[in-house]
Amino acid sequence: MTNPQIMDGWMHVLRETFEGGQPGQGTAFLDRTQSDGSGNHGLFATLDALSAPQASDPTALGLSVAAHAAHIAFHLEVLVRWASGDRGPFDWQSSFSPAVVDEAQWAQTRERVRTAYQRARDLAAHLEVLDADTVGGLAAMLAHAAYHLGAIRQTVKLIG
């Protein structure tokens, strides 16, 4: 049995992480960029604002935005595979590739993130049981995505 209130709250924060805050609504953790409350710091808008050379710049932090984006997509893909019974092995080491992208690869990476996100959302929306493993997996997925969004946003500040 699922708890609709828990899943509604979780889905709200997941959407905000990837899609950003909705105009005219408050946010759970993302800030707004403009004094009028507009702006979107969700993952998709953050990635879409970058060119391939910008996304490929590792900055002093060491990982490029492209590497973070590839890793986020991989993590979501693994989550969906895990839910279907696939226990790996999963190549986490190479999940940060490609770290350097051209414009076509950057578009492909961004689309991969969107597709993986949609599949993970669909999976979560159709859960019938919220046992300890499922709740832990959902919490880990959200924390992981939010962590990488924060790291990406810090990298973007260094890119200028």
VENSUL-V730688 format. One record per helix or strand. SS is the DSSP state (2 for helix, 1 for strand). FROM is the first residue (numbers start at 1). TO is the last residue. If there is no record, write none. Layout:
BEGIN
SS:FROM:TO  SS:FROM:TO
END
This chain:
BEGIN
2:4:19  2:43:48  2:52:56  2:65:83  2:93:96  2:103:125  2:132:159
END
